[in-house]
Every structure is written in structure tokens, then in C-alpha cells.
Amino acid sequence: MTDTYGKAFLDTNNLGPRFGAIYDPTNDGRSKISVSYGRYFESIPMNLAARYFGGEGIVNRNGVPLSTCTQPDAYKWTGAAEWNQCDRPALGATTTDMAAGGTGQFNNGSSYPVQANLKGQFHNEIVATAERQILEDLTIRADYIHRWIGKVIEDGTADASGAFVLVNPGDIPQSSIDAARREFENLNAMDQTDANIAAQTQAAQVKLNNLVGLAAAPKPERTYDALTLSVNKRFSKAWFTRASYTYSRLVGNYGGLFQSEGNYFAPNGNNSWDTPDLYNNQRGYLPNDRPNQGRLDGYYTAALGKGTVTFGVSFSARSGMPRNTLSAWYFGQGHNMLLPRGSGGRTPAVTQFDGKIMYGRALGGGVTMEAYLDLFNLFNQQATLITDDVYTYDLAPSIINGTTSDLKFAKNFAGGPLTKNPNYGQTLAYQLPFNGRMGLRLVF
């Protein structure tokens, strides 16, 4: 991956070791103890190159009326530079007849600067298993998973410039800061009466300041621990069953490539390090932390005419997810942790029964035809899956280590009382209702 100027910016020397071992403690082929470790690097999406090095965000233009465009319906734009057929204010204008606000430079009018020797994003994982066959077709098993984030790639800013830098937040080596300092010092020694050199020098100074600030930012944390106990009866004597229970915790300050706060999907460019204010109250149980999960699956097959009929049923249950208490802050978006992460309680537990009926018949030549009917959520349960966690759309700073009892004293940026979002706590998404699926397939 290269930046706007064709310079490679990502260190691709990514060593991802994997190893595992298995041991049979009873030496009878009916037991095993295994352990494995792996390091897994992210396959960085091209969205990163398009977004940060394709010119997006260099110039902001606000309030241009679509009525001045040759094609006023922006939904019908095809990407053939229709924007160039609209009246627009001149660069640097603050007020014109066409649009209040005019245009302004963003990120010092340049592509995003990048930390020298940027490292790839990765996580580590350890898996340990113990399993024993207690009957001819029945095993009991325990699995433990420990997964933790290593480095992440994100954009961020740590000073009042609002100029973003692409970095490994909280994990920026001194060598990268030294490289940025040399860049600034070399430029600063040049003729500052040259407007171009002066602009480059200012951008280099801002980059250096942000690297120093982001090096001191909280390190990304996303740690998953899970213990699963299961009983497995392999298919024999016409039936199969499996039961499992998992206890797990997902803790940290980094939600991942998708940021559930604000439903924001910008891989390697979410809001976690967009300003130091957003670091506050972040550590806690992360989205999709579900302490308890259980599942039971089974099916039975019997002869019917020249074929076989199979009946299956599944039951699943899982804890709800953490809820937050959010306010607006950077860019006016509702993703600031007004109270510590998880302070809003949890969504309800979710349970579901599913069923399956299938008829299969051999057609000859090793080909089997199967007709099936899948039934989901048989009892039409309607549990809440997602709630509106934005407590207020006012610009309001975090209440450090606050509790819900502090909300009545909370103030917005202007020092006034908060305007509570009337939809706070209301359901945004329910469990899918009862539904079915029919299918016909050939197996060969």
C-alpha cells in the first residue's frame, strides 16, 4: 500500500507464527489434550487507501444547494464529476451568495500523514482443549480460548489542529517520532518566506505534535476469554445430538473494525482516537460481550419409502449485550461515553427454537436429492437486540467514572443542562420473527 505520493507506508514484514501440540494422556486413542497458538494479521481493506490517500477530506465544502446543480438529484449522480456542475463558493470563502460556510482546508490541505514504520494490525490467540470419549459414540470436551489484540491501525489527533495522522495508537516507537522531528527540523531550516515550504513546515510540526500525543494515548485493548463445556454424540443409531455451554468475557477499550457506537463502519478509521476526550470511560465490557451462551442441537433420521426423512431441532440462549450512556462530541456524533462503558445495563437475554424437516432419496450414480424445510424462531419470540444508547445529542463531555445518579447534574459544552434524547433506551432492532425457508438440492 502506498500513499498519495507513491511512497510505501506500511511495514509488511508480518511474522505470524502458528504452532500446536496434541497429547493422548491415556494412550488408548480415546483422550486428547491439545494446545495451539497463532498470530493473525488483518487483511487491510482498500478502503483505507481510497479514504486517506485518494484526496478525500482535503477540502471541505458546506451548504452548497443542490438546486444550483445541472442534476439537482444527487441520488442520480453516476460518479462522472456531477459535483463540478454545481455552483460553489471559492476556496477559502466564508460567506457567498451560493453557500454559507464556503470551503476550507482539512488536514492542512494535504493527504493524511502517516507514522513512519507503521506496523500491521494483528491479534493473538491461544486455544486449549481436553476431550474424552466415554462411550463408543459419545465424548465430553472442554475448550478454553484466550484472544487479545496486539497492534491496531487507526487515525487520530491529539492536539487542537484537527489534523489526523494514521498511526499505531498507544504503540508508536521513539524512532517514528524521531523521524517526524527530523522532517520538521529539515523543513524549518529552509526559507520560510516561501509559502509552499512554510505550509509543509506547519504540516510537519502538526504531525510531530500528534505523534507525540498519540504515543501517550491508551493502548488498544480487546481481550476475549471463553470456556466451553460440551457433550457430543456423533451420528449413529439414526440420531445425533450436541449440547454446549460457554462462559465468556470480552473486555477492553477498542471495539474493533466496526464501531457499534453510532453504527460506524470505517475499518482502521473509526473514532476511538479522534480526540483525547474520547479516551475517557472507554474501558469495560465491549459490544457482543455475552457472558452466558448455551446451545442444544439434535436430529433423528428414519426410513420412509425409498428414501429417508430427518427431523431436527435446535435451541439456543445467550445473554444480552452491554448498553451504554452516550453523548455527542466530536463532529456532533453520538459516540462519546458520557458514563463509563456498560453503565446502561444490558439488553434482554435472547432464546430461540428452530426446526428442520428433510426428505432425501438416492437417484443413482452417487447422486441424492434432498427437499427440506427450515423453520426459524418457532415460537415467534421478539426480544430486543439493540437499543438507542444516545442519552443526549448535546455536545457533552464525559463524566469520568460517573454513575447514573450523576446525570441530573451533567452539563453540556455551554454549561447548560442536558436535553435528554426522548428515544434513549428504546428498541432499535428486535429478534427476527418466525420465518421459514424451503429448498431443494442435489448432493453428489
BELVEN-V230442 format. One record per pair of residues at least 24 apart in sequence whose C-alpha atoms are under 8 Angstrom apart, sorted by the first residue. I is the first residue (numbers start at 1). J is the second residue. If there is no record, write none. Layout:
[[I	J] [I	J]]
//
This chain:
[[1	49] [2	49] [3	49] [3	53] [4	53] [4	54] [4	55] [4	111] [9	114] [9	115] [9	116] [9	117] [9	118] [10	117] [10	118] [10	119] [10	120] [11	117] [11	118] [11	119] [11	120] [12	119] [12	120] [14	41] [14	120] [16	40] [16	41] [30	132] [30	133] [30	134] [31	130] [31	131] [31	132] [31	133] [32	129] [32	130] [32	131] [32	132] [33	128] [33	129] [33	130] [33	131] [34	128] [34	129] [34	130] [35	126] [35	127] [35	128] [35	129] [36	126] [36	127] [36	128] [37	124] [37	125] [37	126] [37	127] [38	124] [38	125] [38	126] [39	122] [39	123] [39	124] [39	125] [40	122] [40	123] [40	124] [41	120] [41	121] [41	122] [41	123] [42	120] [42	121] [42	122] [45	267] [47	267] [48	267] [48	268] [48	269] [52	111] [52	112] [53	111] [53	112] [54	111] [55	110] [55	111] [56	111] [57	106] [57	107] [58	105] [58	106] [58	107] [58	108] [58	109] [58	110] [58	111] [59	103] [59	104] [59	105] [59	106] [59	109] [60	103] [60	104] [60	105] [60	106] [61	101] [61	102] [61	103] [61	104] [62	99] [62	100] [62	101] [62	102] [62	103] [63	99] [63	100] [63	101] [63	102] [64	88] [64	89] [64	98] [64	99] [64	100] [65	98] [65	99] [106	163] [107	162] [107	163] [107	164] [108	163] [108	199] [108	203] [112	164] [112	165] [112	166] [113	164] [113	165] [113	166] [113	207] [114	165] [114	166] [114	167] [115	165] [115	166] [115	167] [115	168] [115	172] [115	176] [115	177] [115	180] [115	211] [116	176] [116	177] [116	179] [116	180] [117	176] [118	153] [118	167] [118	168] [119	151] [119	153] [119	168] [120	151] [120	152] [120	153] [121	150] [121	151] [121	152] [121	153] [122	149] [122	150] [122	151] [122	152] [123	147] [123	148] [123	149] [123	150] [123	151] [124	148] [124	149] [124	150] [137	233] [137	234] [137	235] [137	236] [138	231] [138	232] [138	233] [138	234] [139	231] [139	232] [139	233] [140	229] [140	230] [140	231] [140	232] [141	229] [141	230] [141	231] [142	227] [142	228] [142	229] [142	230] [143	226] [143	227] [143	228] [143	229] [144	225] [144	226] [144	227] [144	228] [145	224] [145	225] [145	226] [145	227] [146	223] [146	224] [146	225] [146	226] [147	223] [147	224] [147	225] [148	221] [148	222] [148	223] [148	224] [149	220] [149	221] [149	222] [149	223] [150	220] [151	220] [152	220] [152	268] [153	268] [153	269] [154	268] [154	269] [154	270] [154	273] [155	268] [155	269] [155	270] [155	273] [155	274] [156	210] [156	214] [156	271] [156	272] [156	273] [156	274] [156	275] [157	210] [157	213] [157	214] [157	273] [157	274] [157	275] [157	276] [158	209] [158	210] [158	211] [158	213] [158	214] [158	274] [158	275] [158	276] [159	209] [159	210] [159	213] [159	275] [161	206] [163	206] [163	207] [164	210] [164	274] [165	207] [165	210] [165	211] [167	211] [167	214] [169	214] [169	215] [169	217] [169	218] [169	219] [169	220] [169	273] [170	214] [170	215] [170	216] [170	217] [170	218] [170	219] [170	220] [171	215] [171	219] [172	211] [172	214] [172	215] [173	215] [177	208] [177	211] [177	212] [180	204] [180	207] [180	208] [181	205] [181	208] [184	208] [214	273] [217	273] [217	276] [217	279] [218	279] [220	252] [220	253] [220	254] [221	251] [221	252] [221	253] [221	254] [222	250] [222	251] [222	252] [222	253] [222	254] [222	255] [222	256] [222	286] [223	249] [223	250] [223	251] [223	252] [224	248] [224	249] [224	250] [224	251] [225	249] [225	250] [238	300] [238	301] [238	302] [239	298] [239	299] [239	300] [239	301] [240	298] [240	299] [240	300] [241	296] [241	297] [241	298] [241	299] [242	296] [242	297] [242	298] [243	294] [243	295] [243	296] [243	297] [244	294] [244	295] [244	296] [245	292] [245	293] [245	294] [245	295] [246	291] [246	292] [246	293] [246	294] [247	291] [247	292] [247	293] [248	289] [248	290] [248	291] [248	292] [249	285] [249	289] [249	290] [249	291] [250	285] [250	286] [250	287] [250	288] [250	289] [250	290] [251	283] [251	284] [251	285] [251	286] [251	289] [252	282] [252	283] [252	284] [252	285] [252	286] [253	282] [253	283] [253	284] [253	286] [254	282] [254	283] [254	286] [255	286] [255	287] [260	287] [261	334] [261	335] [262	333] [262	334] [262	335] [274	330] [275	330] [277	397] [277	398] [278	336] [278	337] [280	337] [280	340] [280	398] [280	400] [281	337] [281	338] [281	339] [281	340] [281	341] [281	398] [281	399] [281	400] [281	401] [282	337] [282	340] [282	341] [283	340] [283	341] [284	340] [284	341] [284	342] [285	322] [285	341] [285	342] [286	322] [286	341] [286	342] [287	321] [287	322] [288	321] [288	322] [289	321] [289	322] [290	318] [290	319] [290	320] [290	321] [291	318] [291	319] [292	318] [292	319] [293	317] [293	318] [293	319] [294	318] [306	361] [306	362] [307	359] [307	360] [307	361] [307	362] [308	359] [308	360] [308	361] [309	357] [309	358] [309	359] [309	360] [310	356] [310	357] [310	358] [310	359] [311	355] [311	356] [311	357] [311	358] [312	355] [312	356] [312	357] [313	353] [313	354] [313	355] [313	356] [314	353] [314	354] [314	355] [315	351] [315	352] [315	353] [315	354] [316	351] [316	352] [316	353] [317	349] [317	350] [317	351] [317	352] [318	349] [318	350] [318	351] [319	348] [319	349] [319	350] [320	346] [320	347] [320	348] [320	349] [320	350] [320	385] [321	346] [321	347] [321	348] [322	346] [322	347] [323	347] [323	387] [323	389] [324	389] [324	390] [325	389] [325	390] [325	391] [326	389] [326	390] [326	391] [326	392] [327	390] [327	391] [327	392] [327	393] [327	394] [327	395] [327	396] [327	397] [328	390] [328	392] [328	393] [328	394] [328	395] [328	396] [329	394] [329	395] [329	396] [329	397] [332	393] [332	394] [332	395] [333	393] [334	390] [334	392] [334	393] [335	390] [336	397] [336	398] [337	398] [338	396] [338	397] [338	398] [338	399] [339	398] [339	399] [339	400] [339	401] [339	402] [339	403] [339	404] [340	399] [340	400] [340	401] [340	402] [340	403] [343	403] [343	404] [344	389] [347	384] [347	385] [347	386] [347	387] [348	383] [348	384] [348	385] [349	383] [350	383] [350	384] [350	385] [350	431] [351	381] [352	376] [352	377] [352	378] [352	379] [352	381] [353	377] [353	378] [353	379] [354	378] [366	444] [367	442] [367	443] [367	444] [368	442] [368	443] [368	444] [369	440] [369	441] [369	442] [369	443] [370	440] [370	441] [370	442] [370	443] [371	438] [371	439] [371	440] [371	441] [372	438] [372	439] [372	440] [373	436] [373	437] [373	438] [373	439] [374	436] [374	437] [374	438] [375	434] [375	435] [375	436] [375	437] [376	434] [376	435] [376	436] [377	432] [377	433] [377	434] [377	435] [378	434] [378	435] [379	434] [380	433] [380	434] [381	431] [381	433] [381	434] [382	430] [382	431] [382	432] [382	433] [383	430] [383	431] [384	427] [384	428] [384	429] [384	430] [384	431] [385	427] [385	428] [385	429] [385	430] [385	431] [386	427] [386	428] [386	429] [386	430] [387	424] [387	425] [387	426] [387	427] [387	428] [387	429] [388	423] [388	424] [388	425] [388	426] [388	427] [388	428] [389	424] [389	425] [390	421] [390	424] [391	420] [391	421] [391	424] [392	418] [392	419] [392	420] [392	421] [392	424] [393	419] [393	420] [393	421] [394	418] [394	419]]
//
